[in-house]
Amino acid sequence: MDGSQPSHGGVKPLAGIRVIDFTRVLAGPYCAQLLGDVGADVVKVELPGAGDPLRRQGPPFVHDNGITFYAANRNKRSITLDLKAEEGRRIAKELCRKADVLLENFRPGVMDRLGLGHEALSRDNPRLVYASISGFGADGPDSDKRAYDLTIQAIGGYMSITGQRNGEPVKLGTSGFDVLAGTNCYAGILAALLQRGVTGVGQKVETSLLESQVAFLVNAALEYLLTGAEPGKWGSEHAQQVPYKAFKTADGWAVIAAGFENLYPAFCKVLGREDLSVDARFKTMADRVEHRELLYGILDAEVAKRPSRDLLAALTAAGVPCAPINDMEQVFSDAQVLHRGMKQVLRHPRYGEVASLGAAVKFSGFDVMAGWQAPPMVGEHTADVLRDWLAFDDERVNALRAAGVV
């Protein structure tokens, strides 16, 4: 692993915690990855042969896996297990008895039909934290519907506020609400483990793409709930701050956030337009919001005269928040991004190197990225896990393989 994060002593906080991960595609695997990042032993259960469907999503493919697979599956061990076979379900139950955390993202009812529901498993393992991620929630009129990040962004309202003003609806540039649901579930699991440390008893943790997305509407939702007004689409602009948006420069694009009263005069001074800071139409933020179109007509023309590098340097010196609009090459050449270890390289003993993102959260007590492992091959650790968790010997593992159970 490459990176500039300083080395710290200390055991990772989830060392010794066993996670049985029945999830696939993105939201669930991303949650499990976060648990593995901080030390949990995450065992990913995959279908014999094909494995997680995300492995086949592409092109492009790297080392025979779709690239999105690498975004959600580091720091895991992979086993294959046929849950349609009676013996496969029996082994799954044995693994669940040994687990601290179970994670699943099937549609509601599937795990119960497999005999792996919360009620059944918690009788045998009352300390189990049972975490479920669904599309629409564990119950309710739409709980059985299939969900994808795209459909959730539509039904949950996010596409109604994303895109240029008066333009067509636009989704986020990534499957952001899969990732958000995974992150919310991660936080819920940690809370449940913390409470288990007090009560000695696990519990069920539930979230969904829909609930995660609606909660993420934050101030846009509150604008509607408190005023009855639809917030609408604002592109890169801000509904209550002006100037605050992406500007076209003489040779590119830059964002400038100068809406607050302590920033706007400095922005005007950089442009050589101090008159705009004392103009009664633009003096306060409320004035600028009211006369948005008029002010942007003036500012757009002024900014367009200046090269990005010169303008950004002058604004930075004046203390005005601003930034270039970087592409991926520029992001991963950025000195601050590299300094904070956000570009990593993980190594696998069979397929070699694969790029990875760094951890968004760092800790003083341990190096969160120490010992990170590249995503596993399908079933790479089946024998190891069955030996470690269930004390199966090689003869039994080989018999299970011959029968197509693992």
N, C-alpha and C positions, 0 to 999 in steps of 0.2 A: 504494500500500500504506500502510495506517495502522498505527501502533504506536509504542511508546515506547522500543524498543530503541535504545541509542546507536549513532551511526554509527561504523564502524571502517573503516580502509583495508584493503587487502589483497585479493588475488585468491582466489576460492573454490577449495578444494583439488582439486575434480574438473574445473576449467576445462580444456577441451581433450580431456576423455574423452568418447568417443562411445558411446552406449548404444542398441542396437537392441532394442526392447521388443515382443515378440510376445504379451504377456500380456493377459488380459481379466478382467473381474469385479473382485475386490478384492485378494487376497493379492499377486499379481504387480504390478498397477498401483500398489499402495501402496509396494512396494519400489522401483519405478522412480521414483515421486514423491520418495522420500527421496534418491535419487541426483541428481535434478534440483535439489532444494533446495540442494545443496552444489556446484552448478555444472556438472554433466554436461550434455551435449547429448543429451537423451533423445528418441528418435524412436519414437513409438507407432504400430505397424502395426495398422490396422483394416480391417475388411471394407468394400469399396465399398458405399456407400448407408447401411446400418444402423449400422455401426461397432461398438464395444464393446457387448455385450448389456447392460452396466450402465447405459448411456444410457437404456434402455427400462424399467428397473426403477422402478415407481411405480404410482400417484401417492404422494406429490406430485412434480410436475415443476417445474423452474425453468429458464427459457430453453430449453425443449424437451428437457431432460435430467433423468433421475431424480436426486434429491438426492445419493444415495451416490456418483454419478460424480464430484461435486465434491470428495469427501473423499479421492480417490486419484489425481487426474490434473492437478494444477497443474504448472507448469514443464516442459511437454512440447510437442513438435511432433507433429502428427498427419499421417500419410500413409495413403492407402488403397492396398491391394494385394491382388489376388485370388491366393491361394496355390494355388488349384485349377488355375489356368492355368499352362501351361509357362513363358510369358514372365514371369508374376508370380513364380514360383519362381526363375527366372534372375536377376531383379532383386533378390530377397531375398538370394540368395547373394552378389551384388555388394556389397550393403549390409553383409553380414556380414564380408566381406573388409576393409572399412574400419572396422569397429567394434572398440572395446576390450572391450566387454561385450555379451553377448547374454543376454537374460532371457526365459524361456518358462515357461508353466504348463499346457501341454497334458498329457493323460495319457501315461504312458510309451509310447514307440514312435511317436507321431505325428510328431515332428520328424524322426526317422530316415526315415519313409516319405515325407516331403516333401523329402528330400535335405538337411535342415538339422540333422542330428544332430551331436553334439560331435566324433565321430571324423572325419567328412567335413570339417567346417569347420576343425578345428584343423590339418589338413594344409595348407590354404591360408593360414591365419592362426594360426600357433602362439602368438601373443601374446594370443589371444582368451580372456577369462574367460567361461566358458559357465555360466550360472546357471539352475537348474531348480527350480521349486516344484511339488510334486505333492500329492495328497491323502493317500496312504498311504506314499509312498516310491518310489524308482526301481525297486526290485525287491522280491521277496517274494511270498507267496501272495495278498496283497490289493492288489498294486500297480495292478491294472487297475480297481479299484472306483471309482465316482464318489464324490466327497466334498463335503460342504457343512459349513460351520461347525457347524451344529446336529448333524449325524451324528457329527462328530469329537468334539464335547463329550460325546456319549453314549458312543461306543465307547472313547474315551480316558480315561474315568473322571471328568471334571470335573463332570458333572451328578450324580454320586453324592455329591459333597461340597458341592453348591450348593443352597440352599433352607433353609427353616426345619426345625428338628429334628423328626423324625418326619413331615415334610411331603412333598409330591410333589417330584420332581426339577424343577429350574429351570435354564434356560440363562442365561448372562451377558446383560446388557442390550444389548450390541453384538456384532458378529461378531468377537469379540476374538481368536480364534485365526487367522483370516485375517490380521489386522493383525500378530499376533505372528510368524506365518510370514514375512510380508513383511519385518518388522524383522530377523528372524534371517538372512534371505537377504541383506539390505543389509549386515549386519555381515560375512557370509561373503565377499561381493564385495569389500568394502574390504580384508579380510585377503588375498584373492587378488591384488588389485592391488598391495598392499604387497609381497608376495612376488615378484610379477612384476618389481617394481623392482630386485630383487636378482638373480633368475635370468634375467630376460628372457623367460620362458615363462609363458603363461597356464595355466589348469586348469579342471576342471569343479567347480562348487559345487552341492551338492544339499541341499534341506531339504524338509519336508512339513508339512502341517497336523497330522498325527498325531504326528510326532516333536516338533514345537514344543509341542503340547499336553501330551504326556507329560512332557517336560522341565519344563514349567511347574507340574507337580504339586508340585514341591519338597518341603517338609516333610511334606505329606500323604502323598506316595509313600514318603518315608523312614520315616514312622511305620509303614506297612504292611511295608516291606522289612526294617526292623530289629526289629519287635515281632510281626508277623503280625496285628496288629489293624487292622480297617477303620476309617479316620478318621471316616466318617459326615458328616452335614450338621450345621452349627452356626449357620446363619442369620448374624446379625451378630456372634455370639459367637466366642470364641477357645477352642480346646480346652485350652490350657495356661495361660491368663490369665483371672483374674476379679478385679475387674469390668472388662469389655471388651466393649461391645456398644452397640446403639441403645436408647435409653430414651425412653419416652413422657413428655413434660413436660405441664404444665398446658395448653399451647396449641400443641403441635407435637411435633417429634422432635429428638433430639440424640444424637450418639455421644460416649461417654466412655471413655477408655482409661486406667484407673487400676490396672492389675494389679500393677505392680512395687511393691516395698516402699517406695520413696521417694515414691510417688504416692498410694498407698491412704490413709494417714493424712490427707493434705491433702484428699482427696475427702470423707472422713468428717467432717472439720472443717467444710467448706463446708456440709454437710448438717445440721450441728449434732448429729452422732451420733458423737462421739469414742469413745463406748463400743464401737462396732463395730471400731475399730482395735486395741483391747486384748482383745477377746473371744477366748478361746482357740480357738474354732471357726474364726475368720477371721484369725488373726494373721499367718500366712505365706501366700504364694501357693499353696503346696501345700494348706494348710488350706482356703483359699477355693475352690479347684478341687474339693476333696472335698465341700464343703458348698455347692456352687454354687446349688442350688435354694433352700435356706433363705436364703442371703444375698441373692439376687436378689429373693426375695419381700419382704424388708425394703427394699432399695434402690429397687425399682420404686415402692413406695408413697411413699417420701420424695421421689424425683425428680418424681413426678406432681403434687406439691403446688406446684411452682415453675414460673413462666414461663420459656421458653427463654432470652430475652435476659438476664434477671437471673442465671439459673443459669450460663450460659456466661461471662458477665462475671466472676462470682465464681470460677469454676474457672480461667479464664485468669489472673486475678490471683494465684491460688494455685499456678500452674505446672502444672496438671493438663491433659494433652492432651484437647481436646474440640472439637467442631465442630457447627454446624447441618447438617441434611441438606438441601442446596440443590437446587432444581429448575434447569432450564437458564437460565431468566430470571435467577435469583439468581447462578448461576455467572458469567454473562457481564455481570453488573453488579458483580462483586466487584472491589474496588480492587486486590488483589494480582494477580489474573488479568489485569486490564487493564494494570497496570504492567509485567508481564512479556511483554506483546505477544502474548497467546494468542488475541486476537480480531483478525482481520485482514479487510481488504476488498481484493480483487483486481479489476482492471479489464480488460475485454476490448474491443478496438476496435469490435466489432460488436454483441455482446449486452449490453454494459454491466458493471455491478458484480455481484460475487458474493462472499458471505461465505466466509471460510476460517479455519482454525485456524492459530495460530502454530507456530513450531518448538519442540520439546520441549528441544532442546539449543542453547545459545548458545556463541559462541566469542569470545575476546579479539582474535583476529587478523583477523576479517572479520565483517561483518554478514550473518548467514545469511539473513535475510529481504529483503535488498536485491535489487531487480530481479525479484522473484517475478512470474510470469505466471499469469493465469487459465487454467483448463483449455481446451484447444483445441476447435474445432468439427471435425466429422468431415472428415478429409482437408484441413484448412485449409492445411497446409504441404507438400502433396505436391510441388508444383513446386519450392519452395525447397529441400527436402531432396534431391531428385534432382539438382538443380543443384549444391548445396553438396557433397554426398558423392560423386556419380558424374559430375558435369560434363555432365549431359544438357542439351540445348538445348530451347527451347520447342517446336520442331517435333516432337521425339521425345516430349515429355510429352503434347502434344496428340494424337499418334497413339495413345499408350497409353490415353489417356482415351476416345478414339473406339472403341477395341477393348474397353473395359470392364475393362482390366487394372488401372487405378488409378482 
